[in-house]
Amino acid sequence: MSLDVVKGEIFGLLGPNGAGKTTLISMLCGLVKPTLGSFTIQGLNYHDNAHAIKKIIGVVPQEYALYPTLTARENLMYFGSMYGLKGAILKQKINDSLEYLGLTKFADKRIETYSGGMKRRVNLIAGLLHNPLVLFLDEPTVGVDVHSKNVIIEYLKQVNAKGTTIIYTSHHLAEAQDLCTRLAIIDSGVVLIQGTPQQVIEQTQNAYSLEDVFLSLTGKELRDV
């Protein structure tokens, strides 16, 4: 697999279940060790600069990386301290993020009382507290209502506009078509096509949307893994 992500873009990794999206994200974040190949982030080779790379990336996993018996504010204070943030700077960053994502009045309630969409928003804040240069998102809007999804997408656009490069996986093809600067469709660890949303549509016969491209390249058979 060969991919290049340009600084400052929103790059989508799309594919059916079992295509390798989450595995690839996990390797890029240092959670899974690659058996072959290499990659660089911000010009740094991961093999030689793993510690430095981990300081400049943010990760928002598909599973909630939150402590259910702590409040949103307590969770974010904890994660912020792990990034070396503290005091007034951390508190202001948390307050601003909670306000933007509509969570201020719930900030001191336990995460276990939150809806799925609210947990997703806190999960996102946790990955962005240290203003990473590169943000990895694995299905950031899965299982959320329309309101939460729209808030998350607008927040990601704002984050990207400030210079953060975003690498993002999703099964929501219309969302990806609207959000991504460029994207790749992968299957079984192989890149099937990549380019801007418009380019991949134009390169695929009888395709008028990203969904048409996806089905043409990966087939219509249901997959359970």
C-alpha positions as CSV (number, residue, x, y, z in Angstrom):
1,M,0.0,0.0,0.0
2,S,1.3,3.4,-0.9
3,L,-0.4,6.7,0.2
4,D,0.7,10.3,0.4
5,V,-1.3,12.7,2.6
6,V,-0.6,16.4,2.0
7,K,-0.1,18.7,4.9
8,G,-3.3,20.6,5.8
9,E,-5.8,18.4,4.0
10,I,-8.6,16.1,5.2
11,F,-7.8,12.7,3.9
12,G,-10.5,10.0,4.0
13,L,-9.8,6.3,4.3
14,L,-12.8,4.4,3.0
15,G,-13.5,0.7,2.6
16,P,-15.8,-2.2,3.5
17,N,-15.6,-4.0,6.8
18,G,-12.3,-5.8,7.1
19,A,-10.6,-3.6,4.5
20,G,-7.8,-2.6,6.9
21,K,-8.8,1.0,7.7
22,T,-8.6,0.6,11.5
23,T,-5.4,-1.5,11.3
24,L,-3.7,1.2,9.2
25,I,-4.7,4.0,11.5
26,S,-3.5,1.9,14.5
27,M,-0.1,1.4,12.8
28,L,0.2,5.1,12.0
29,C,-0.6,6.0,15.6
30,G,2.0,3.5,17.0
31,L,-0.6,1.2,18.5
32,V,0.2,-1.7,16.2
33,K,3.7,-2.5,14.9
34,P,4.0,-2.8,11.2
35,T,5.5,-6.1,10.0
36,L,6.7,-4.6,6.7
37,G,7.2,-1.1,5.2
38,S,7.7,2.3,6.7
39,F,6.0,5.7,7.0
40,T,6.8,9.3,7.8
41,I,4.8,11.9,9.6
42,Q,5.8,15.6,9.3
43,G,9.0,14.4,7.7
44,L,9.8,12.1,10.7
45,N,10.4,8.4,10.0
46,Y,8.4,6.5,12.6
47,H,11.0,3.8,13.2
48,D,13.5,6.4,14.4
49,N,11.2,9.1,15.8
50,A,8.3,7.3,17.5
51,H,8.4,9.4,20.7
52,A,8.6,12.7,18.8
53,I,5.7,11.7,16.5
54,K,3.4,10.8,19.3
55,K,3.8,14.3,20.7
56,I,2.5,15.9,17.5
57,I,-0.4,13.6,16.7
58,G,-3.9,13.3,18.1
59,V,-6.0,10.1,18.1
60,V,-9.8,9.7,18.3
61,P,-10.6,6.0,18.4
62,Q,-13.9,4.5,17.4
63,E,-14.3,3.0,20.9
64,Y,-14.8,5.6,23.6
65,A,-11.5,6.4,25.3
66,L,-13.2,7.8,28.4
67,Y,-13.6,6.9,32.0
68,P,-17.4,6.4,32.6
69,T,-17.5,7.3,36.3
70,L,-15.7,10.6,35.8
71,T,-17.3,13.7,34.5
72,A,-16.5,15.2,31.1
73,R,-14.5,17.9,32.7
74,E,-12.6,15.4,34.9
75,N,-11.8,13.2,31.9
76,L,-10.5,16.2,29.9
77,M,-8.4,17.5,32.8
78,Y,-6.8,14.1,33.1
79,F,-6.1,13.7,29.3
80,G,-4.9,17.3,29.1
81,S,-2.4,16.6,32.0
82,M,-1.1,13.6,30.0
83,Y,-0.1,16.0,27.2
84,G,1.7,18.3,29.7
85,L,-1.1,20.9,29.8
86,K,-2.2,22.4,33.1
87,G,-3.6,25.4,34.9
88,A,-5.5,28.2,33.3
89,I,-4.5,27.3,29.7
90,L,-5.9,23.8,30.1
91,K,-9.1,25.0,31.8
92,Q,-9.7,27.6,29.1
93,K,-9.1,25.1,26.3
94,I,-11.6,22.7,27.9
95,N,-14.2,25.4,28.5
96,D,-13.9,26.7,24.9
97,S,-14.2,23.2,23.4
98,L,-17.2,22.2,25.6
99,E,-19.0,25.4,24.7
100,Y,-18.4,25.0,20.9
101,L,-19.7,21.4,21.0
102,G,-22.7,22.2,23.1
103,L,-21.6,20.4,26.3
104,T,-21.1,23.2,28.8
105,K,-24.2,22.4,30.9
106,F,-23.3,18.7,31.0
107,A,-19.6,19.2,31.8
108,D,-19.9,18.1,35.4
109,K,-22.0,15.1,34.8
110,R,-20.6,11.6,34.7
111,I,-19.8,10.2,31.2
112,E,-21.9,7.1,32.0
113,T,-25.0,9.4,31.9
114,Y,-24.2,10.7,28.4
115,S,-25.8,9.8,25.1
116,G,-23.7,8.2,22.4
117,G,-23.5,11.5,20.5
118,M,-22.3,13.4,23.6
119,K,-19.6,10.8,24.3
120,R,-18.4,11.1,20.7
121,R,-18.0,14.9,21.2
122,V,-16.0,14.5,24.4
123,N,-13.9,11.8,22.7
124,L,-13.1,14.3,20.0
125,I,-12.1,17.1,22.4
126,A,-9.8,14.7,24.3
127,G,-7.8,14.0,21.1
128,L,-7.5,17.7,20.3
129,L,-6.5,19.3,23.6
130,H,-2.8,19.6,22.7
131,N,-3.5,21.1,19.3
132,P,-1.9,18.2,17.3
133,L,-0.4,18.8,13.9
134,V,-2.0,15.6,12.6
135,L,-5.3,14.1,13.8
136,F,-6.3,10.5,13.3
137,L,-10.1,9.8,13.5
138,D,-11.6,6.3,13.3
139,E,-15.4,6.6,12.6
140,P,-15.9,9.9,14.5
141,T,-19.6,10.1,13.7
142,V,-20.6,6.4,14.0
143,G,-23.8,5.9,16.0
144,V,-24.7,9.5,16.5
145,D,-27.8,11.5,15.7
146,V,-27.9,14.1,12.9
147,H,-27.4,17.0,15.3
148,S,-24.3,15.6,16.9
149,K,-22.9,14.6,13.5
150,N,-23.4,18.1,12.1
151,V,-21.7,19.6,15.2
152,I,-18.8,17.2,14.9
153,I,-18.3,17.8,11.2
154,E,-18.3,21.6,11.6
155,Y,-15.9,21.4,14.4
156,L,-13.5,19.2,12.3
157,K,-13.7,21.8,9.5
158,Q,-12.8,24.5,12.0
159,V,-9.9,22.5,13.3
160,N,-8.6,21.8,9.8
161,A,-8.9,25.5,8.8
162,K,-6.5,26.2,11.6
163,G,-3.9,24.0,10.0
164,T,-4.4,20.5,11.5
165,T,-4.1,17.7,8.9
166,I,-6.9,15.1,9.4
167,I,-6.8,11.4,8.4
168,Y,-10.3,10.0,8.8
169,T,-12.1,6.7,8.4
170,S,-15.8,6.5,7.8
171,H,-18.6,4.4,6.4
172,H,-20.7,7.5,5.7
173,L,-19.9,8.1,2.0
174,A,-22.0,11.3,1.5
175,E,-20.3,12.7,4.6
176,A,-16.8,11.8,3.2
177,Q,-17.7,13.3,-0.2
178,D,-18.5,16.6,1.5
179,L,-15.7,16.7,4.0
180,C,-12.6,15.2,2.4
181,T,-10.1,17.1,0.4
182,R,-8.9,13.8,-1.0
183,L,-9.6,10.1,-0.2
184,A,-8.6,6.6,-0.9
185,I,-10.9,3.5,-1.1
186,I,-9.0,0.4,0.2
187,D,-9.9,-3.3,0.4
188,S,-7.9,-6.1,1.9
189,G,-5.0,-3.8,2.5
190,V,-4.9,-2.6,-1.2
191,V,-5.6,0.9,-2.5
192,L,-8.2,0.6,-5.2
193,I,-8.5,4.3,-6.1
194,Q,-7.4,7.6,-4.7
195,G,-7.9,11.3,-5.5
196,T,-10.3,14.1,-4.8
197,P,-14.0,13.0,-4.5
198,Q,-14.7,14.4,-7.9
199,Q,-11.6,12.7,-9.5
200,V,-12.6,9.3,-8.2
201,I,-16.1,9.7,-9.5
202,E,-14.9,10.8,-12.9
203,Q,-12.4,7.9,-13.1
204,T,-15.2,5.3,-12.4
205,Q,-17.5,4.2,-15.2
206,N,-21.2,5.0,-14.7
207,A,-20.5,6.6,-11.3
208,Y,-22.3,9.8,-10.2
209,S,-21.6,9.7,-6.5
210,L,-19.0,8.3,-4.1
211,E,-21.4,5.6,-3.2
212,D,-21.5,4.5,-6.9
213,V,-17.7,4.4,-6.9
214,F,-17.5,2.4,-3.7
215,L,-20.0,-0.3,-4.8
216,S,-18.4,-0.5,-8.3
217,L,-14.9,-1.2,-6.7
218,T,-15.8,-3.3,-3.7
219,G,-18.9,-5.1,-4.8
220,K,-22.4,-5.3,-3.4
221,E,-22.0,-8.4,-1.3
222,L,-22.6,-8.0,2.4
223,R,-19.6,-8.4,4.7
224,D,-19.7,-9.3,8.4
225,V,-16.1,-8.7,9.4
